[in-house]
């Protein structure tokens, strides 16, 4: 388990603590010596089965915490409450640390690893499975909100809006599209015959999506959808009535 963050891999390969799973006790010091040649973090030796479950547990834990934040975001929306303000105040409790919600969960680890535990231990994993479903359904909820706003625009203007989507990757400031909820949202909108353009500063092209520069999408889009908080995007300068911010 590499435990590295996309976009910061070279630094975290060196600085992060490491879990080393070994098949035989006799190999432990040999592997520890190898990792010590490049890793400055603490090294934890265990057997391979424990190491594998540690990796899956870490990502299931993160998925579950994100799911809680995503549920709170949908509840807040129902009551017309600013969820980021709510979370900021709630986090002043000394034992509360709610994460920031988003449009789903993507990437090659968090969106995938919990399913390995659920598949092997279905009778013990209702929480882990529910968290996965919450995060998958958050993307569907975002799509429904966008389609509803598109329908309202059509009623008021007599034409379908140009929907400008900000971000396609699974997280900010990387080029990785694997299991990306932002990408899935755009592709679904296109299938629903919506007029969609997108800005993604970390990739140059996509075979199914029209990519434009950030400045161009600000001019052309009738509805802007913030999905990934890339450093190139400054959503605070955009008129609140024009932006749907899910990042």
PAZAPA-4460 file (N, C-alpha, C; in steps of 0.05 Angstrom, whole numbers, plus 32768, in hexadecimal, padded with zeros to 4 digits):
% residues 247
    n_x    n_y    n_z   ca_x   ca_y   ca_z    c_x    c_y    c_z   seq   type   mol
   8011   7FE8   8000   8000   8000   8000   8011   8019   8000     1      X     A
   800F   8028   7FEA   8022   803E   7FE7   801B   8057   7FF7     2      X     A
   8001   805C   7FFE   7FF9   8072   800F   8003   808D   8004     3      X     A
   8001   8091   7FEA   800A   80AB   7FDF   7FF2   80BA   7FD3     4      X     A
   7FF4   80D4   7FD4   7FDF   80E6   7FCA   7FE6   80EE   7FAD     5      X     A
   7FD4   80E9   7F9A   7FD9   80F2   7F7E   7FDE   8110   7F7E     6      X     A
   7FF2   8119   7F70   7FFA   8135   7F6F   8010   813B   7F83     7      X     A
   8016   8128   7F95   802B   812D   7FA9   803A   8113   7FAE     8      X     A
   803C   8102   7F9A   8046   80E7   7F9D   8063   80E6   7FA5     9      X     A
   8074   80F5   7F98   8091   80F3   7F9D   8098   80FB   7FB9    10      X     A
   808B   810F   7FC4   8090   8117   7FE0   8085   8102   7FF3    11      X     A
   806D   80F8   7FEE   8061   80E5   8001   806D   80C9   8000    12      X     A
   8079   80C2   7FEA   8088   80A9   7FE9   809E   80A8   7FFE    13      X     A
   80A9   80BF   8003   80BF   80C2   8016   80B5   80C7   8033    14      X     A
   80A1   80D9   8036   809A   80E3   8051   8085   80D2   805F    15      X     A
   8074   80C4   8051   805E   80B6   805E   8067   809E   806E    16      X     A
   8058   8098   8084   805C   807E   8091   8054   8068   807E    17      X     A
   805F   8050   8084   805C   803A   8071   8054   8021   807F    18      X     A
   8041   8012   8073   8039   7FF8   807D   8046   7FE3   806B    19      X     A
   8055   7FD0   8076   8063   7FBC   8067   8059   7FA0   806E    20      X     A
   804C   7F94   805C   8041   7F79   8061   8055   7F64   8056    21      X     A
   805D   7F51   8067   8071   7F3D   805F   8065   7F21   8063    22      X     A
   806D   7F0F   8051   8063   7EF4   8052   8071   7EE3   8068    23      X     A
   808B   7EE9   806C   809A   7EDA   807F   80A8   7EEC   8093    24      X     A
   80A7   7EE5   80AC   80B4   7EF5   80C1   80D2   7EFA   80BB    25      X     A
   80DF   7EE7   80AE   80FB   7EEA   80A8   8101   7F00   8095    26      X     A
   80EC   7F08   8084   80F0   7F1D   8070   80ED   7F39   807B    27      X     A
   80E2   7F3B   8093   80DA   7F55   809E   80F0   7F6A   809D    28      X     A
   8107   7F64   80A9   811D   7F77   80AA   8128   7F7E   808E    29      X     A
   8127   7F6A   807D   8131   7F6F   8061   8120   7F84   8053    30      X     A
   8106   7F82   8056   80F4   7F95   8049   80F5   7FB0   8057    31      X     A
   80F8   7FB0   8071   80FA   7FC9   8080   8114   7FD8   8078    32      X     A
   8129   7FC9   8074   8142   7FD5   806B   813F   7FE2   804F    33      X     A
   8131   7FD4   803D   812C   7FDF   8023   811C   7FF8   8024    34      X     A
   8106   7FF9   8033   80F5   8011   8034   8104   8028   8041    35      X     A
   8116   8022   8053   8125   8036   8062   8138   8046   804F    36      X     A
   813E   803B   8038   8150   8049   8025   8143   8061   8019    37      X     A
   8128   8063   8019   811B   807A   800D   8104   8086   801F    38      X     A
   80FB   8077   8033   80E4   8080   8042   80EC   808B   805D    39      X     A
   80E4   80A4   8063   80EB   80B1   807C   80D5   80AD   8091    40      X     A
   80BD   80A4   8088   80A7   809F   809B   80AC   8086   80AB    41      X     A
   809A   8082   80BF   809C   806A   80D0   8093   8052   80C1    42      X     A
   80A1   803B   80C5   809C   8022   80B7   808F   800E   80CA    43      X     A
   8077   8004   80C2   8068   7FF1   80D2   8068   7FD6   80C4    44      X     A
   8073   7FC2   80D1   8075   7FA7   80C6   805E   7F96   80D0    45      X     A
   8051   7F88   80BD   803B   7F76   80C4   8039   7F60   80AF    46      X     A
   8026   7F4F   80B1   8022   7F3A   809D   8013   7F46   8085    47      X     A
   8013   7F37   806F   8007   7F42   8056   7FE9   7F46   8058    48      X     A
   7FDB   7F33   8066   7FBE   7F36   8068   7FB6   7F4F   8078    49      X     A
   7FC4   7F54   808E   7FBF   7F6C   809E   7FC5   7F85   808E    50      X     A
   7FDB   7F85   8080   7FE3   7F9C   8070   7FCE   7FA3   805B    51      X     A
   7FC3   7F8E   804E   7FAF   7F92   803A   7F96   7F9E   8046    52      X     A
   7F8D   7F93   805C   7F75   7F9D   8069   7F79   7FB9   8074    53      X     A
   7F91   7FC0   807D   7F97   7FDB   8085   7F92   7FEF   806E    54      X     A
   7F9D   7FE8   8057   7F99   7FF9   803F   7F7C   7FFD   8039    55      X     A
   7F6C   7FE7   8038   7F50   7FE9   8032   7F41   7FF8   8048    56      X     A
   7F49   7FF4   8061   7F3C   8002   8078   7F40   8020   8076    57      X     A
   7F59   8028   8070   7F5E   8045   806E   7F4C   8052   8059    58      X     A
   7F49   8046   8042   7F39   8052   802D   7F1B   8050   8033    59      X     A
   7F12   803A   8040   7EF6   8038   8048   7EEF   804D   805D    60      X     A
   7F02   8052   806F   7EFF   8067   8084   7EFB   8082   8077    61      X     A
   7F0C   8089   8064   7F09   80A3   8056   7EEF   80A5   8047    62      X     A
   7EE8   808F   8039   7ECF   808E   802A   7EB7   8093   803C    63      X     A
   7EB7   8087   8054   7EA1   8089   8067   7E9F   80A6   8071    64      X     A
   7EB5   80B2   8077   7EB5   80CE   8081   7EAC   80E1   806B    65      X     A
   7EB4   80DD   8053   7EAB   80EE   803C   7E8D   80EA   8039    66      X     A
   7E83   80D1   803B   7E66   80CC   8038   7E56   80DC   804D    67      X     A
   7E60   80DD   8065   7E52   80ED   807A   7E50   810A   8071    68      X     A
   7E66   8115   8067   7E66   8131   805E   7E53   8135   8047    69      X     A
   7E52   8122   8035   7E40   8124   801E   7E23   8122   8026    70      X     A
   7E1D   8111   803A   7E01   8110   8044   7DF9   812A   8050    71      X     A
   7E0B   8136   8060   7E05   814F   806D   7E01   8165   8058    72      X     A
   7E0F   8164   8042   7E0C   8178   802C   7DF1   8176   8020    73      X     A
   7DE6   815E   801C   7DCC   815B   8010   7DB6   8163   8023    74      X     A
   7DB9   815D   803D   7DA6   8165   8051   7DA6   8184   8053    75      X     A
   7DBD   8190   8053   7DBF   81AD   8055   7DB2   81BA   803D    76      X     A
   7DB5   81AF   8025   7DA8   81B9   800D   7D8A   81B9   8010    77      X     A
   7D7F   81A4   801C   7D62   81A2   801F   7D58   81B9   8030    78      X     A
   7D67   81C1   8045   7D5F   81D6   8057   7D69   81F2   804F    79      X     A
   7D77   81F4   8038   7D81   820E   8030   7D98   8218   8041    80      X     A
   7DA8   8206   804B   7DBE   820E   805D   7DD9   820C   804F    81      X     A
   7DEA   821F   8053   7E05   821E   8048   7E15   8208   8056    82      X     A
   7E1A   81F2   8048   7E27   81DB   8055   7E43   81E1   805E    83      X     A
   7E52   81F0   804F   7E6E   81F6   8057   7E6F   8207   8070    84      X     A
   7E5C   8219   8073   7E5B   8229   808C   7E53   8217   80A3    85      X     A
   7E3F   8205   809E   7E37   81F2   80B3   7E4E   81E1   80BC    86      X     A
   7E5D   81D6   80A9   7E73   81C4   80B1   7E89   81D3   80BF    87      X     A
   7E8E   81EC   80B6   7EA3   81FC   80C3   7E9C   8201   80E0    88      X     A
   7E83   8207   80E6   7E7B   820C   8102   7E7B   81F2   8112    89      X     A
   7E70   81DC   8105   7E6E   81C3   8113   7E8A   81B9   811B    90      X     A
   7E9E   81BE   810A   7EB9   81B5   810F   7EC7   81C3   8126    91      X     A
   7EBA   81D8   8131   7EC5   81E4   8149   7EC1   81D3   8162    92      X     A
   7EB0   81BF   815F   7EAD   81AB   8175   7EC8   819D   8177    93      X     A
   7ED3   8199   818F   7EEE   818E   8192   7EF1   8171   8188    94      X     A
   7EDB   8163   8185   7EDD   8147   817B   7ECE   8142   8161    95      X     A
   7ECA   8158   8152   7EBD   8156   8138   7ECF   8160   8122    96      X     A
   7ED2   8151   810D   7EE2   8159   80F6   7ED5   814F   80DC    97      X     A
   7EC0   815D   80D3   7EB1   8156   80BB   7EC1   815F   80A3    98      X     A
   7EC3   814D   808F   7ED2   8154   8077   7EC1   8166   8065    99      X     A
   7ECD   8170   804F   7EBE   8180   803C   7EB0   816E   8028   100      X     A
   7E96   8172   8023   7E88   8162   800F   7E91   8168   7FF3   101      X     A
   7E8A   8156   7FE0   7E90   815A   7FC4   7E7A   814E   7FB3   102      X     A
   7E81   8148   7F9A   7E6D   813E   7F87   7E6E   811F   7F86   103      X     A
   7E7D   8113   7F98   7E80   80F6   7F98   7E9C   80EF   7FA1   104      X     A
   7EA4   80D6   7F9C   7EBF   80CD   7FA3   7ECB   80BE   7F8B   105      X     A
   7EE3   80C5   7F84   7EF0   80B7   7F6E   7F0C   80AE   7F74   106      X     A
   7F1B   80A8   7F60   7F36   809E   7F63   7F38   8080   7F63   107      X     A
   7F50   8076   7F62   7F55   8059   7F5F   7F55   804B   7F7A   108      X     A
   7F52   8059   7F90   7F53   804C   7FAB   7F39   804F   7FBA   109      X     A
   7F32   8068   7FC1   7F1B   806B   7FD4   7F01   8062   7FC7   110      X     A
   7EFD   8066   7FAD   7EE4   805E   7FA0   7EE3   8040   7F9B   111      X     A
   7EF9   8032   7F9F   7EFB   8016   7F97   7EFF   8004   7FAF   112      X     A
   7F13   800B   7FC0   7F1C   7FF9   7FD6   7F05   7FF0   7FE9   113      X     A
   7EF2   8001   7FF1   7EDD   7FF8   8003   7ECE   7FE0   7FF9   114      X     A
   7ECB   7FDE   7FDE   7EBC   7FC8   7FD3   7EC9   7FAD   7FD7   115      X     A
   7EE4   7FAC   7FDA   7EF1   7F93   7FDF   7EE9   7F88   7FFB   116      X     A
   7EE7   7F9A   800E   7EDE   7F91   8029   7EC1   7F88   8028   117      X     A
   7EB0   7F98   801B   7E94   7F92   801A   7E8F   7F77   800C   118      X     A
   7E9E   7F72   7FF6   7E9A   7F5A   7FE7   7EA1   7F41   7FF7   119      X     A
   7EB6   7F44   8008   7EBF   7F2C   8016   7EB1   7F29   8031   120      X     A
   7EA7   7F3F   803C   7E99   7F3D   8056   7E7E   7F4C   8056   121      X     A
   7E6C   7F45   8044   7E53   7F54   8041   7E42   7F55   805B   122      X     A
   7E44   7F41   806C   7E33   7F40   8084   7E3D   7F54   8099   123      X     A
   7E56   7F5D   8097   7E62   7F6F   80AB   7E66   7F8C   80A1   124      X     A
   7E5D   7F92   808A   7E65   7FAC   807E   7E4E   7FBE   8075   125      X     A
   7E38   7FBF   8083   7E22   7FD1   807B   7E2A   7FEE   807A   126      X     A
   7E3B   7FF7   808D   7E43   8012   808E   7E55   8019   8076   127      X     A
   7E69   8008   8071   7E7C   800D   805B   7E6D   800D   8040   128      X     A
   7E5A   7FFA   803D   7E4B   7FF9   8024   7E39   8012   8021   129      X     A
   7E2C   801A   8037   7E1B   8032   8036   7E2B   804B   802F   130      X     A
   7E43   804D   803A   7E54   8064   8033   7E5A   8065   8016   131      X     A
   7E60   804E   800A   7E65   804C   7FEE   7E4D   8055   7FDE   132      X     A
   7E35   804D   7FE6   7E1D   8054   7FD8   7E17   8071   7FDA   133      X     A
   7E1C   807C   7FF2   7E17   8099   7FF6   7E29   80A9   7FE2   134      X     A
   7E42   80A2   7FE0   7E54   80B1   7FCF   7E4F   80AD   7FB2   135      X     A
   7E45   8096   7FAA   7E3D   8092   7F8F   7E23   80A1   7F89   136      X     A
   7E11   80A1   7F9B   7DF7   80AF   7F97   7DFA   80CD   7F99   137      X     A
   7E10   80D7   7FA5   7E14   80F4   7FA6   7E18   80FF   7F8A   138      X     A
   7E26   80F0   7F79   7E2A   80F8   7F5D   7E0F   80F9   7F4E   139      X     A
   7DFE   80E6   7F54   7DE3   80E5   7F47   7DD3   80FD   7F51   140      X     A
   7DD5   8104   7F6A   7DC7   811B   7F76   7DD1   8135   7F68   141      X     A
   7DEB   8137   7F64   7DF6   814F   7F57   7DEB   8151   7F3A   142      X     A
   7DE9   813B   7F2C   7DDE   813B   7F11   7DC1   8144   7F11   143      X     A
   7DB2   813A   7F24   7D96   8142   7F26   7D93   8160   7F2B   144      X     A
   7DA4   816B   7F3C   7DA3   8187   7F42   7DAA   8198   7F29   145      X     A
   7DBD   818F   7F1A   7DC5   819E   7F01   7DAF   819C   7EED   146      X     A
   7DA3   8185   7EE9   7D8D   8182   7ED6   7D75   8193   7EDD   147      X     A
   7D6F   8195   7EF7   7D59   81A6   7F00   7D5E   81C3   7EFA   148      X     A
   7D77   81CC   7EFF   7D7E   81E8   7EF9   7D7D   81ED   7EDB   149      X     A
   7D86   81D9   7ECB   7D84   81DB   7EAE   7D67   81DE   7EA4   150      X     A
   7D56   81CE   7EB1   7D39   81CF   7EAA   7D2D   81EB   7EB0   151      X     A
   7D34   81F6   7EC7   7D2B   8210   7ECF   7D35   8226   7EBB   152      X     A
   7D4F   8223   7EB3   7D5A   8236   7EA0   7D4A   8235   7E86   153      X     A
   7D44   821D   7E7D   7D35   8219   7E64   7D19   8227   7E65   154      X     A
   7D0C   8224   7E7C   7CF1   8230   7E80   7CF3   824E   7E7E   155      X     A
   7D08   8259   7E89   7D0B   8276   7E8B   7D16   8283   7E72   156      X     A
   7D26   8273   7E62   7D34   827F   7E4B   7D2D   8273   7E30   157      X     A
   7D1E   825D   7E30   7D15   8251   7E17   7D2B   8242   7E08   158      X     A
   7D41   823D   7E15   7D57   822D   7E09   7D65   821E   7E1F   159      X     A
   7D73   8208   7E17   7D83   81FA   7E2A   7D9C   8209   7E31   160      X     A
   7DA4   8209   7E4A   7DBC   8218   7E52   7DD6   820A   7E49   161      X     A
   7DEB   821A   7E47   7E06   820E   7E44   7E10   8209   7E61   162      X     A
   7E15   81F0   7E67   7E1E   81E9   7E81   7E3C   81E6   7E81   163      X     A
   7E49   81F7   7E91   7E66   81F7   7E92   7E70   81E8   7EAB   164      X     A
   7E7E   81D2   7EA8   7E87   81C2   7EBE   7EA5   81C7   7EC4   165      X     A
   7EAB   81CD   7EDD   7EC6   81D4   7EE5   7ED3   81BB   7EF2   166      X     A
   7EE4   81AE   7EE3   7EF3   8197   7EEE   7EE7   817C   7EE5   167      X     A
   7EFA   816A   7EDE   7EF2   814F   7ED5   7F01   8139   7EE6   168      X     A
   7F17   8140   7EF2   7F28   812C   7EFF   7F1B   8124   7F1A   169      X     A
   7F26   810F   7F27   7F19   8105   7F3F   7F1F   8116   7F57   170      X     A
   7F35   8127   7F56   7F3B   8139   7F6C   7F4A   8151   7F61   171      X     A
   7F4E   8164   7F72   7F5A   817E   7F69   7F78   817B   7F61   172      X     A
   7F7F   8189   7F4B   7F9B   818D   7F43   7FA9   8173   7F3B   173      X     A
   7F9B   815F   7F31   7FA7   8147   7F25   7F9A   8142   7F0A   174      X     A
   7FA6   8131   7EFA   7F9C   812A   7EE0   7F8D   8110   7EDF   175      X     A
   7F89   8103   7EF5   7F7E   80E8   7EF8   7F5F   80E9   7EF5   176      X     A
   7F55   80DA   7EE2   7F38   80D9   7EDD   7F2B   80BF   7EE8   177      X     A
   7F3B   80AE   7EF4   7F30   8094   7EFC   7F1A   8097   7F11   178      X     A
   7F03   808A   7F0B   7EEC   8089   7F1C   7EE3   80A6   7F24   179      X     A
   7EE8   80B9   7F13   7EE2   80D5   7F1A   7EC4   80DB   7F19   180      X     A
   7EB8   80E3   7F30   7E9C   80EB   7F2F   7E97   8103   7F1E   181      X     A
   7EAA   8116   7F1D   7EA7   812E   7F0C   7EA5   8126   7EEE   182      X     A
   7EB6   8113   7EE6   7EB4   810A   7ECA   7E9A   80FC   7EC5   183      X     A
   7E91   80EB   7ED7   7E78   80DD   7ED4   7E60   80F0   7ED2   184      X     A
   7E61   8105   7EE1   7E4B   8119   7EE1   7E4A   8126   7EC5   185      X     A
   7E60   812E   7EBA   7E61   813B   7EA0   7E57   8128   7E8A   186      X     A
   7E60   810F   7E8A   7E58   80FC   7E76   7E3A   80F5   7E78   187      X     A
   7E30   80F5   7E90   7E13   80F0   7E93   7E03   8107   7E89   188      X     A
   7E0C   8120   7E8E   7DFE   8137   7E84   7DFD   8137   7E66   189      X     A
   7E13   812F   7E59   7E14   812E   7E3C   7E00   8119   7E32   190      X     A
   7DFF   8102   7E3F   7DEB   80ED   7E38   7DCF   80F7   7E3B   191      X     A
   7DCA   810A   7E4D   7DAF   8115   7E51   7DAA   812C   7E3D   192      X     A
   7DBB   812E   7E29   7DB8   8142   7E14   7DBB   815F   7E1D   193      X     A
   7DCA   8162   7E32   7DD0   817D   7E3C   7DE8   8189   7E2C   194      X     A
   7DE8   81A3   7E29   7DFE   81B1   7E1B   7E14   81B7   7E2F   195      X     A
   7E29   81A6   7E2E   7E3E   81A7   7E43   7E59   81AE   7E37   196      X     A
   7E67   81C0   7E45   7E83   81C5   7E40   7E91   81C2   7E5B   197      X     A
   7EAB   81BD   7E5A   7EBA   81B9   7E73   7ED5   81C6   7E72   198      X     A
   7EDF   81CD   7E89   7EFA   81D7   7E8C   7F0A   81C4   7E9F   199      X     A
   7F20   81BA   7E95   7F31   81A8   7EA5   7F4E   81AE   7E9F   200      X     A
   7F5A   81BE   7EB0   7F76   81C8   7EAA   7F8B   81B2   7EAB   201      X     A
   7F85   819A   7EB5   7F99   8186   7EB8   7F9A   8171   7EA1   202      X     A
   7F87   8173   7E8F   7F88   8162   7E77   7F84   8173   7E5E   203      X     A
   7F8E   816B   7E47   7F8C   817B   7E2F   7F74   8175   7E1E   204      X     A
   7F68   815D   7E20   7F51   8156   7E10   7F43   813E   7E1B   205      X     A
   7F2A   813B   7E12   7F1A   8123   7E19   7F09   811C   7E01   206      X     A
   7F07   8103   7DFB   7EFA   80FB   7DE2   7EDC   8100   7DE2   207      X     A
   7ECF   8102   7DF9   7EB2   8106   7DFA   7EA9   8121   7E05   208      X     A
   7EBC   8132   7E0D   7EB4   814A   7E1A   7EC3   8162   7E0D   209      X     A
   7EB4   8178   7E09   7EC1   8190   7DFE   7ECE   819F   7E14   210      X     A
   7EE9   81A1   7E13   7EF8   81AF   7E27   7EFE   81CB   7E1E   211      X     A
   7EFB   81DF   7E30   7F01   81FB   7E2A   7F12   8206   7E41   212      X     A
   7F1E   821D   7E3D   7F2D   822A   7E52   7F1B   8236   7E67   213      X     A
   7F25   823A   7E7F   7F15   8244   7E95   7F08   825F   7E8E   214      X     A
   7F18   8271   7E82   7F0D   828B   7E7C   7EF6   8289   7E67   215      X     A
   7EF8   8276   7E55   7EE3   8273   7E41   7ECA   8267   7E4D   216      X     A
   7ECD   8255   7E5F   7EB5   8248   7E6C   7EA6   825D   7E7C   217      X     A
   7EB4   8270   7E89   7EA7   8285   7E98   7E96   8296   7E86   218      X     A
   7E9E   829B   7E6E   7E90   82AC   7E5B   7E78   829D   7E4E   219      X     A
   7E7C   8284   7E48   7E68   8275   7E38   7E52   8268   7E48   220      X     A
   7E58   825F   7E60   7E45   824E   7E6F   7E2E   825E   7E7B   221      X     A
   7E16   8253   7E78   7DFF   825F   7E86   7DFD   8255   7EA2   222      X     A
   7E05   823C   7EA6   7E07   8230   7EC1   7E23   8225   7EC5   223      X     A
   7E30   822D   7EDA   7E4A   8223   7EE1   7E48   820F   7EF8   224      X     A
   7E56   81F8   7EF5   7E55   81E3   7F09   7E71   81DE   7F13   225      X     A
   7E76   81E5   7F2C   7E90   81E0   7F38   7E91   81C4   7F43   226      X     A
   7EA4   81B4   7F39   7EA5   8197   7F41   7EC0   818F   7F4C   227      X     A
   7ED5   819D   7F44   7EF0   8196   7F4D   7EFF   81B1   7F54   228      X     A
   7F0A   81B3   7F6B   7F15   81CC   7F75   7F32   81D0   7F6B   229      X     A
   7F36   81D0   7F50   7F51   81D5   7F46   7F5A   81F1   7F4D   230      X     A
   7F74   81F5   7F50   7F7F   820F   7F58   7F7A   8224   7F43   231      X     A
   7F75   821C   7F2A   7F6F   822F   7F15   7F54   823C   7F17   232      X     A
   7F42   822F   7F26   7F26   8239   7F28   7F23   824B   7F40   233      X     A
   7F16   8261   7F3C   7F10   8273   7F53   7EF2   8278   7F54   234      X     A
   7EE4   8266   7F62   7EC7   8267   7F62   7EBC   827E   7F72   235      X     A
   7ECC   828A   7F83   7EC2   82A0   7F94   7EBC   82B9   7F84   236      X     A
   7EC7   82BB   7F6C   7EC3   82D3   7F5C   7EAB   82D0   7F49   237      X     A
   7E9E   82B9   7F49   7E88   82B3   7F37   7E6D   82BA   7F45   238      X     A
   7E5B   82C6   7F36   7E41   82CD   7F41   7E33   82B4   7F4C   239      X     A
   7E29   82B6   7F65   7E1D   829F   7F73   7E06   8292   7F64   240      X     A
   7DF6   82A2   7F56   7DDF   8297   7F48   7DE7   8287   7F2F   241      X     A
   7E00   828B   7F26   7E09   827D   7F0E   7E18   8263   7F14   242      X     A
   7E22   8260   7F2B   7E33   8249   7F32   7E25   8235   7F44   243      X     A
   7E28   821C   7F3D   7E20   8206   7F4F   7E3A   81FA   7F59   244      X     A
   7E40   81FE   7F72   7E5A   81F7   7F7C   7E58   81DD   7F8C   245      X     A
   7E63   81C7   7F81   7E63   81AD   7F8F   7E7F   81A4   7F97   246      X     A
   7E92   81B7   7F96   7EAD   81B0   7F9E   7EB6   81C0   7FB7   247      X     A
***
